[in-house]
């Protein structure tokens, strides 16, 4: 009998692991939505709404042998996975990949994709009508959002508020300088400060106030303040300072074997970006195979997070800057500009790649 694997969460990590192990394990993917939202495309879809439909990927053709259960996992433990519908799903191995929440224009807030489509359309309409847009948060999402709006709607004033002294401070300074210069050339104003925002992730009517008393007279404010791990499924299990679940060096929740966690929900040391966390997929496949065969996984090499992960930051279809890590003193040379960024991500945002993976060629 094939080993039973339950994967909780139909995001990038969950679907990739489920797809790779579908031919050799009895795979069950538990996910309350009927489709995955390809989040990188949702930033551009705010100014090119025709992308929304192509970037929502139904699970119907993801697995050939396994199954997708449309339900919400409430609790995970050694006795199985308790589902909102009242059933309990049992397995030999469990992978929790519930991901993270983000701004409402990037990821659905609930389980209804119709509500998400309506929210996207409403935000797109507000962006089109706005006289001046402020973006609160200058991480990867805020930077890309500023660039997409400036590229699609040239001349519309856009102000990007960064709480740090320079853009992308965890990366070589050359990346931040390149992004600064390109955004300025596109007409985006970048200012340093900390925005005063209510506890919500939806578009707001301006103006935007900063903690130092400054006022940005924008009539539309788009929050882009970062991702938050969806770790409530673990109950009282220990969490890291950022709300992610603590794992052992083999991505296992140490006191709840054989339960593994990965992606944004797990405190692996990887950043909450798709490029960073996808490094975990081949490692997970290797470890899950070993565990299914009864091997002691602690004899395997531990997982090692990216020492410095790559990042791709398109500013519209043609411009942008990216970091492709090189070792030691060569690291700043890994910063590349618009041509490479366009070829790697900016031109199609990986939409064709993921449509093929979901059987939607």
Steps between C-alpha positions, in 0.01 A plus 500: 500500500632844407583727795226753573605866480275789600602844379320788670498811284478537124761771453838482330669258742197277554414456133861446394561226760162336434564496125851353534390220732167426330636202306651323802280587800130515579479880500214706643513878465273686743408850386174696548524697174432356157808660346840647583554871454834564329595797714780661294254561217246664730714812538501562125136392474405817691593700190445221244181329628495253210779308676285405798321210333821347361671519840229315694591133466238231573619184679293265281795380289782541750518134609457188288473238775441700815202706608421854609260538792330838511484557874681701763742328737427616854758308699792271430639241737642151516144366497426661161360818349168632628295660221239774521248266336518269803717222361850398609757420232773250591837446336848361550658839427363854525642815343362835616548773241225746589705799385433859599250778468577829329331809366149428374593587141772233501343200675138408578388584853246217511416185309283658228684576178195690370547741790869529414423576135253769610760646737761504224263673260406760762864577581587521130218749447615710795857506368379611157295787650748614767674834456793411730589157639705434812643153566577429865784248513803474273578132514488290183121531462493876553789553258343284228161663552646850460680392184195332346278804559763740365560284193130457415380849602787739423450845645287386793676611821618204709675532838673197650557521877798303632559448872867424431782734400542324166302258288561126551745545792576128533651490152803664335472880497525492123155340478339778706677771300390344171139480615510859629630627168253303290199599714605865485528473122145364491372794707462321835588701812670293770505644852622364830257486790259279686135508404216514751255235385195339658508121545377405158647393169249655258536821296428815701384848417783750557675705614783292648653619826853414612623461855724806467195719427534519123188471288485351151199642318411183314136414443576124491728310740607143423645309800793272414638430845608139458386141547367336818532125558175301514606286795177481700457134401776406746311603813742542790812382317805727545526783250796714402496876559345558156213256559644213296503145634829372640638189328802283556788499247311247283187722472314278744294631790720328752239399757238397245670250269431418220374855432705735286459871430640711219462825309385827651347328803828342615789674675768351275711813463377559145325826415127505424547516123417237240857479370640457851258234623495293180854396590332274757307290246774257387616462859146419619452244224824330603416499872140385453615213279750395766242524778251296295761222473550497876843659496623711791486845341740638760770309318434718194668834451304783668325764296706812434315823416624742238801693633377782278202418282450630147221746435334620179335844501333600172377858472246440229561270201821668382693635800622381838799372693590161645756333721649166395741407781867454435752400768693736727657807342325428168155538660432860382559382142190284536280809474352522150268748334198518277599265218579203723201570727269516200631171364486322836164624629375837379377399156257226604515483886535118475133469400564250215727291725237460770216444256696207358569365849126506574413328172358819349726538194 
